[in-house]
Amino acid sequence: MTAPLSHNSILHTAYMADALAINQRIVSSYNLLREEDWLRRSHFFGGRYENLYLDHDRIPELKQILEQASIYASILLGKAESSLKRGFWLNEMHPGQSTSKHDHDEDDELLSAVYYIHVPEQSGQLIIHDKHSRTEVDPVPGMFVFFGPTVMHSVSANQSGEKRLSMAMNFGPATTSQHLVV
């Protein structure tokens, strides 16, 4: 069952059912990944790659998150799930690291999202930068945050003693030969 979405004028939030168990399995599988498991890495800033790509079959629970996020994206965009493609990547942030201000308006994206897997206290807030305001989101495990791909955002420094793990996603129009690409 899909939990209701809540929203303000810039973002929408929702929560994954059974997130604790799902996230624990993701973290366990993530910690077993080897160098050859990664398809690619991109956005090298501040001594780390901000975007880490792998096949969702490597960690099966990622598919569950993508499926739930697709349902929410369909609702938010007013489009059938079959008319949307989706892409995802993981973000690992160690103590002291942050994510610089950026947006996801690179191609034909219609909606962006983040899902929180492991976010210890003080491991960084999602900061939404609007033209005249700034919204700070305190992430919790199992939380989805959806926003437009042109929305500038960043993540404040991880001040915890643990790594922070999240999953970012983009949704765009699927072509006739490209439905729900992951």
Sequence and secondary structure as in RCSB ss.txt:
>XXXX:A:sequence
MTAPLSHNSILHTAYMADALAINQRIVSSYNLLREEDWLRRSHFFGGRYENLYLDHDRIPELKQILEQASIYASI
LLGKAESSLKRGFWLNEMHPGQSTSKHDHDEDDELLSAVYYIHVPEQSGQLIIHDKHSRTEVDPVPGMFVFFGPT
VMHSVSANQSGEKRLSMAMNFGPATTSQHLVV
>XXXX:A:secstr
     EE SSEEEEE TTHHHHHHHHHHHHTT  GGG SEEEEEETTEEEEEE  GGGSTHHHHHHHHHHHHHHH
HHTS GGGEEEEEEEEEE TT  EEEE   SSS SEEEEEEEE  TTS  EEEE SS EEEE   TTEEEEE TT
 EEEE    SSS EEEEEEEEEE  TT SS  
